[in-house]
Amino acid sequence: MKALKILTSVYALAVYGFIFLPVAVLVLFSFQASLFPVPPFTGPSLRWYEAVLGDRSLTAGLVNSVLVATVSSLVAVALGFLSAYGFARFRLPGSGLLRALVTAPLMVSYLIIGMGLLILFNAVGLPKSLLAAGIGHAVINLPLCFAIVYSQMGDHQLNAERAARDLGARSRHVLVLILVPMLWPALFASFFLAMTFSWDEFVIAFLLTRFETTLPVEIWGLLRSGLNPRTNAVGSLVFGVSIVLVLILELVVFRKRRP
């Protein structure tokens, strides 16, 4: 039994080390003082963070990423909520097939989705832009938002909706004043998960932007020139923002739902 516990602990350490060691190395060498992010470590130094924050293209990419992630996540949550409400409250012909079609992008490669959107946008005359990238991110995040919200819709919300209608509330008031507050943990979780996925998404942003690009595309441009501590600094910033979003999600949503 003791040997089994030791093996289990070693296995767990190996798994967590495999996951987090590359991230730790990335963050560590973002504080490298010399020109190359390779051993030996010559820091700590904030030189490369200053270089990143002073680079107009990187800061513009950072702002673009925040903008695209926020707007596309809001759109995905709104459409996912309305889709979940429709499927949960109305009997539609072929609803099973329709739900499968809504969630299908979860199982399709981002490359395929991005290429399909690129062909579609070229056909309708929508140029490569942040708008096109935002639409692409809404497409890939809508199924996730739909699945989360739909899984949380039950009979207790339906009873509250019926009671509100019996008291004279209109449908839009029921949605906004009754259902949304009851589903806010699911909506909040959907929004922050969608933001996390959109924040560091590369393939669709690369295919659908040209002059105005997001931060992952700017990072790819840096990586083409070889090893550079600036890429470590930018990668650390992206990782830090993702961790902050996940922590907010954990503290605000999941902690409150625990008994």
C-alpha positions as CSV (number, residue, x, y, z in Angstrom):
1,M,0.0,0.0,0.0
2,K,2.8,2.4,0.9
3,A,4.6,1.6,-2.4
4,L,1.4,2.2,-4.3
5,K,1.0,5.7,-2.7
6,I,4.6,6.5,-3.6
7,L,4.1,5.4,-7.2
8,T,0.9,7.5,-7.3
9,S,2.7,10.5,-6.0
10,V,5.5,10.1,-8.4
11,Y,3.1,9.7,-11.3
12,A,1.1,12.8,-10.2
13,L,4.4,14.9,-10.0
14,A,5.4,13.6,-13.4
15,V,2.1,14.6,-14.9
16,Y,2.0,18.1,-13.3
17,G,5.7,18.6,-14.2
18,F,5.0,17.7,-17.8
19,I,2.2,20.2,-17.9
20,F,3.7,23.1,-16.0
21,L,7.5,22.8,-16.5
22,P,7.4,24.4,-20.0
23,V,5.3,27.2,-18.6
24,A,7.7,27.7,-15.7
25,V,10.7,27.8,-18.1
26,L,8.8,30.3,-20.3
27,V,8.1,32.6,-17.4
28,L,11.6,32.3,-15.9
29,F,13.4,33.2,-19.1
30,S,11.1,36.1,-19.7
31,F,13.1,37.8,-16.9
32,Q,16.4,37.0,-18.7
33,A,18.8,40.0,-18.8
34,S,20.8,38.8,-21.9
35,L,19.7,38.7,-25.5
36,F,18.9,35.0,-25.7
37,P,16.4,33.0,-23.6
38,V,18.8,30.1,-22.9
39,P,20.7,28.9,-19.9
40,P,22.4,30.2,-17.9
41,F,19.8,32.5,-16.4
42,T,21.2,36.0,-16.1
43,G,18.2,37.8,-14.5
44,P,16.0,38.8,-13.0
45,S,15.3,41.8,-15.3
46,L,12.2,43.5,-16.5
47,R,14.0,44.6,-19.7
48,W,11.9,42.5,-22.1
49,Y,8.6,43.4,-20.5
50,E,9.5,47.1,-21.0
51,A,10.4,46.3,-24.6
52,V,7.0,44.5,-25.1
53,L,5.0,47.3,-23.5
54,G,7.0,49.9,-25.6
55,D,6.3,48.0,-28.9
56,R,3.4,49.6,-30.7
57,S,2.6,46.5,-32.7
58,L,2.5,44.3,-29.7
59,T,0.4,46.7,-27.6
60,A,-2.0,47.2,-30.5
61,G,-2.3,43.4,-30.8
62,L,-2.9,43.2,-27.1
63,V,-5.7,45.8,-27.3
64,N,-7.2,44.1,-30.4
65,S,-7.2,40.7,-28.6
66,V,-9.0,42.2,-25.6
67,L,-11.5,43.8,-27.9
68,V,-12.2,40.8,-30.1
69,A,-12.4,38.4,-27.0
70,T,-14.8,40.7,-25.2
71,V,-17.2,41.4,-28.0
72,S,-17.2,37.9,-29.6
73,S,-17.7,36.4,-26.1
74,L,-20.7,38.7,-25.5
75,V,-22.2,37.8,-28.8
76,A,-21.6,34.0,-28.3
77,V,-23.2,34.1,-24.8
78,A,-26.2,36.0,-26.1
79,L,-26.8,33.7,-29.0
80,G,-26.0,30.6,-26.9
81,F,-28.5,31.7,-24.3
82,L,-31.3,32.4,-26.8
83,S,-30.6,29.1,-28.6
84,A,-30.7,27.2,-25.3
85,Y,-33.9,28.9,-24.3
86,G,-35.5,28.0,-27.7
87,F,-34.5,24.3,-27.4
88,A,-35.5,24.0,-23.8
89,R,-38.9,25.8,-23.9
90,F,-40.2,24.9,-27.4
91,R,-40.7,21.6,-29.1
92,L,-39.1,21.9,-32.5
93,P,-39.2,19.4,-35.3
94,G,-35.9,17.6,-35.5
95,S,-34.6,19.3,-32.3
96,G,-32.0,16.6,-31.7
97,L,-30.5,17.1,-35.1
98,L,-30.6,20.9,-34.7
99,R,-28.8,20.7,-31.3
100,A,-26.2,18.5,-32.9
101,L,-25.7,21.1,-35.6
102,V,-25.3,23.9,-33.1
103,T,-22.7,21.9,-31.1
104,A,-20.9,20.6,-34.3
105,P,-18.2,23.3,-34.3
106,L,-16.8,21.8,-31.0
107,M,-15.7,18.8,-33.0
108,V,-14.4,20.5,-36.1
109,S,-10.9,21.7,-36.5
110,Y,-10.4,25.5,-36.2
111,L,-8.4,25.3,-39.5
112,I,-11.5,24.0,-41.3
113,I,-13.8,26.6,-39.7
114,G,-11.4,29.4,-40.5
115,M,-11.0,28.3,-44.1
116,G,-14.7,28.0,-44.5
117,L,-15.3,31.5,-43.0
118,L,-12.6,32.9,-45.2
119,I,-14.3,31.5,-48.4
120,L,-17.7,32.8,-47.2
121,F,-16.4,36.3,-46.3
122,N,-14.7,36.5,-49.7
123,A,-17.9,35.6,-51.4
124,V,-20.0,38.2,-49.5
125,G,-17.3,40.9,-49.8
126,L,-16.3,41.1,-46.1
127,P,-12.5,41.9,-46.0
128,K,-10.0,40.4,-43.6
129,S,-10.4,42.4,-40.4
130,L,-10.9,42.3,-36.6
131,L,-14.7,42.1,-37.4
132,A,-14.1,38.9,-39.4
133,A,-12.0,37.5,-36.6
134,G,-14.6,38.4,-34.1
135,I,-17.3,36.6,-36.1
136,G,-15.0,33.6,-36.3
137,H,-14.5,33.5,-32.5
138,A,-18.2,33.9,-31.9
139,V,-18.8,30.9,-34.2
140,I,-16.4,28.6,-32.3
141,N,-17.5,29.8,-28.9
142,L,-21.3,29.8,-29.4
143,P,-21.5,25.9,-29.1
144,L,-19.6,26.0,-25.8
145,C,-21.9,28.8,-24.4
146,F,-25.0,26.9,-25.7
147,A,-23.9,23.7,-24.0
148,I,-23.2,25.3,-20.7
149,V,-26.5,27.3,-20.5
150,Y,-28.6,24.5,-21.9
151,S,-27.3,22.1,-19.3
152,Q,-28.5,24.5,-16.5
153,M,-32.0,25.0,-17.7
154,G,-34.5,23.0,-15.7
155,D,-38.1,22.8,-14.4
156,H,-37.5,25.2,-11.5
157,Q,-36.8,28.1,-14.0
158,L,-39.9,27.0,-16.0
159,N,-42.1,27.3,-12.9
160,A,-40.7,30.8,-12.1
161,E,-41.4,31.8,-15.8
162,R,-45.0,30.6,-15.6
163,A,-45.5,32.4,-12.3
164,A,-44.2,35.7,-13.8
165,R,-46.4,35.3,-16.9
166,D,-49.4,34.7,-14.6
167,L,-48.6,37.9,-12.9
168,G,-48.7,39.8,-16.2
169,A,-45.0,39.9,-17.2
170,R,-44.3,40.0,-20.9
171,S,-41.9,37.5,-22.6
172,R,-39.0,39.9,-22.8
173,H,-39.4,40.8,-19.1
174,V,-39.4,37.1,-18.2
175,L,-36.2,36.6,-20.1
176,V,-34.3,39.6,-18.8
177,L,-35.7,39.9,-15.3
178,I,-36.4,36.3,-14.4
179,L,-34.4,33.8,-16.4
180,V,-31.1,35.7,-16.8
181,P,-30.7,36.3,-13.0
182,M,-31.4,32.6,-12.4
183,L,-28.9,31.5,-15.0
184,W,-26.2,34.1,-14.3
185,P,-23.6,31.6,-13.0
186,A,-23.9,29.7,-16.3
187,L,-23.8,32.9,-18.3
188,F,-20.9,34.2,-16.4
189,A,-19.0,30.9,-16.8
190,S,-19.8,30.8,-20.5
191,F,-18.5,34.4,-21.0
192,F,-15.2,33.9,-19.2
193,L,-14.5,30.5,-20.8
194,A,-15.2,32.0,-24.3
195,M,-12.9,34.9,-23.4
196,T,-10.2,32.5,-22.4
197,F,-10.5,30.6,-25.7
198,S,-10.7,33.7,-27.8
199,W,-7.8,35.5,-26.0
200,D,-5.2,33.0,-27.2
201,E,-6.8,31.7,-30.4
202,F,-4.4,31.8,-33.3
203,V,-5.6,29.9,-36.4
204,I,-8.8,31.8,-37.1
205,A,-7.3,35.1,-36.2
206,F,-4.4,34.4,-38.6
207,L,-6.7,33.5,-41.5
208,L,-9.2,36.3,-41.0
209,T,-7.0,39.4,-40.2
210,R,-4.6,41.3,-42.4
211,F,-3.3,44.6,-41.1
212,E,-5.0,44.8,-37.7
213,T,-4.0,41.6,-35.9
214,T,-4.4,40.0,-32.5
215,L,-1.7,39.3,-30.0
216,P,-1.2,35.6,-30.9
217,V,-0.6,36.5,-34.5
218,E,2.0,39.1,-33.4
219,I,3.7,36.5,-31.3
220,W,3.8,34.2,-34.3
221,G,5.6,37.0,-36.2
222,L,8.2,37.3,-33.4
223,L,8.8,33.6,-33.4
224,R,9.6,33.6,-37.1
225,S,12.7,35.6,-36.3
226,G,14.1,33.0,-33.9
227,L,14.6,32.9,-30.2
228,N,13.9,36.2,-28.5
229,P,13.2,36.9,-24.8
230,R,10.4,39.2,-25.9
231,T,8.4,36.2,-27.0
232,N,8.8,34.8,-23.5
233,A,7.6,38.0,-22.0
234,V,4.6,38.2,-24.3
235,G,3.8,34.5,-23.8
236,S,4.0,35.1,-20.0
237,L,1.5,38.0,-20.3
238,V,-0.9,35.9,-22.3
239,F,-0.6,33.0,-19.8
240,G,-1.1,35.4,-16.9
241,V,-4.3,36.9,-18.3
242,S,-5.6,33.4,-19.0
243,I,-4.9,32.4,-15.4
244,V,-6.6,35.5,-14.1
245,L,-9.7,34.8,-16.1
246,V,-9.8,31.2,-14.8
247,L,-9.3,32.3,-11.2
248,I,-12.1,34.9,-11.5
249,L,-14.4,32.1,-12.9
250,E,-13.4,29.8,-10.0
251,L,-13.9,32.4,-7.3
252,V,-17.1,34.0,-8.5
253,V,-19.0,31.1,-10.0
254,F,-17.9,27.7,-8.8
255,R,-17.2,28.7,-5.2
256,K,-20.7,30.1,-4.8
257,R,-22.3,27.0,-6.3
258,R,-20.7,24.7,-3.7
259,P,-22.7,23.9,-0.6
